[in-house]
Structure formats: C-alpha cells, structure tokens
C-alpha cells in the first residue's frame, strides 16, 4: 500500500510540474509549495540546531529556507531528470546562510549604535556635573536640562552634513527644518574650527561611529584622555553655536 501511495503521489507531483510549466498555473504552484514546505522546515531545523547563539529565532531560519524554496520552484526544470528536493536543497542552504549573515551584521550594527549612544548619554551627564541622586528642586531641574542640552547637541552633530543629513527622514515643519539646518551648518563650521585632536575625536565618533576605545588606540592615548578631549570639544561647540544663535535654549 505504501509503495502504491508513493507512486500515486509522485504521479500527482509530476502532473503539477507539467501544469505549472505549461500554463504557469498559480494553483499548481501553491500545491507544490505546500507539498515541499515540510522539507523546507526540516532544512531550517537542521541549521537552527547547529546555531551558536539564540539571538536569531527559528522563524528567521524558516523564512530564509522558504525564500530558497520559492526560488527553486520558479527555476526547476523537471525535464532534466533531477529530483526537485536535491535541486531545492542548494537554494535553501544558500538562502539561509546569506540571510543569517546579513541579519547577524545588522544586529552587530544595532548593538554598536546602542553602545555609542550609551557613551553619549554618559558624556552628557558628565557635562551637566553633579550627582542627580543628591539633587532636588531647582538644582535637579537644572541638571535634567543640562543633560537634555548635551543630548540635543549630540543629536545635532549626528544630523550635520558630515553624516548626510538629507538621508535622515525627519518629519518637521518647513520653518523648523530650515532653522535646524542653519544651526547644523554653524555646527559644522564650529567643528572645523576645533583644535586638531578635538576635531579628530568629534569626526571619528560622530561621522564614522568609532567607539572611544578605537579612537584612543588610533591616537595612542588612554580612553580616559579621549573622553576628556571629547568633553572639551562638546563644551567648545556648545559655546560657539549658542553664541552664534544667540540663545542656549536652541539646543
């Protein structure tokens, strides 16, 4: 009975392939996809079982295997005598490996951005000075305002023409967009006027997203010294731009 069932299934699949290639019947394509999707799940599961960490979920592996399966469905020629699953396996393996590699790179970039932003938050706190746990009333409000201004300055630096601000999809009213663009243009000029070391640290950290440790290694300085240079540069930039704009609250 099993042999008869297998022969019948093979005959049905062969008929589906003929129908798909002759008429591009979407119904035949969908049935073939459903027929081989369990195999795609098996391939995805084999890669998932060999994973080195749990940061990528099984659903991602299955998605990439499914993409490979769809590509195989569109390119397979049954007249060449090869088994479809043998043909599809290569496409699914390639799709999984390429997809996971891209996803891993994206996760690494996100993690790097999070580390950089944490460094910038810490710098803003250092610029504000004081211990927020021991502050109250107006002094606490002043501290929060100072930290906010420091973070706003970092945001402005990220949005300058040094990092292609036109690529950032900022939804702002036209007059606000023009005002911020003018402030950023002044900020670029202020960066160019910084002392050489400070200019290099600012450009490296905000233009190229280089962490302080790497900047320190490049300049053969300690990370603590780089943090001092960074803090001095931000103080100069804040003073320079606020003087040109006229009010510190512009940040």
HUMOLIN-V429848 format. One record per pair of residues at least 24 apart in sequence whose C-alpha atoms are under 8 Angstrom apart, sorted by sequence separation. I is the first residue (numbers start at 1). J is the second residue. D is the distance in Angstrom with one decimal. If there is no record, write none. Layout:
I_J_D ; I_J_D
This chain:
41_65_7.3 ; 68_92_4.1 ; 124_148_7.6 ; 160_184_5.3 ; 161_185_7.5 ; 40_65_5.6 ; 67_92_7.2 ; 68_93_7.5 ; 124_149_7.9 ; 125_150_7.8 ; 159_184_7.3 ; 160_185_6.9 ; 201_226_7.4 ; 40_66_6.2 ; 66_92_7.3 ; 68_94_7.4 ; 121_147_7.9 ; 124_150_4.7 ; 162_188_7.5 ; 65_92_4.8 ; 68_95_5.3 ; 123_150_7.8 ; 124_151_6.0 ; 157_184_7.2 ; 160_187_7.5 ; 161_188_7.5 ; 64_92_7.1 ; 65_93_7.2 ; 67_95_6.8 ; 68_96_7.8 ; 156_184_6.2 ; 160_188_6.7 ; 201_229_7.4 ; 202_230_6.8 ; 37_66_7.3 ; 40_69_6.8 ; 201_230_6.4 ; 65_95_6.3 ; 121_151_6.6 ; 157_187_7.3 ; 64_95_5.5 ; 65_96_5.8 ; 120_151_7.2 ; 156_187_7.9 ; 198_229_5.7 ; 202_233_7.3 ; 37_69_7.8 ; 64_96_5.0 ; 197_229_7.4 ; 198_230_6.4 ; 120_154_7.1 ; 198_232_7.5 ; 199_233_7.5 ; 61_96_6.2 ; 64_99_6.2 ; 198_233_5.4 ; 33_69_7.8 ; 33_70_7.4 ; 61_100_7.5 ; 194_233_7.1 ; 33_73_7.6 ; 60_100_8.0 ; 32_73_8.0 ; 194_236_7.8 ; 163_206_7.9 ; 29_73_7.6 ; 56_100_8.0 ; 163_207_5.6 ; 162_207_6.0 ; 39_85_7.9 ; 43_89_7.8 ; 191_237_6.9 ; 190_237_6.1 ; 158_206_5.8 ; 36_85_7.9 ; 43_92_7.6 ; 157_206_6.6 ; 158_207_7.3 ; 43_93_7.7 ; 187_237_7.0 ; 190_240_6.5 ; 190_241_7.1 ; 40_92_7.4 ; 44_96_7.7 ; 187_241_6.2 ; 186_241_6.4 ; 183_241_7.3 ; 186_244_7.8 ; 17_78_7.1 ; 183_245_7.3 ; 153_234_7.9 ; 153_238_7.2 ; 116_209_7.2 ; 116_211_6.3 ; 113_209_7.7 ; 153_251_6.2 ; 152_251_5.5 ; 149_249_7.9 ; 149_251_5.6 ; 123_227_7.9 ; 127_231_6.9 ; 123_231_6.8 ; 127_235_7.8
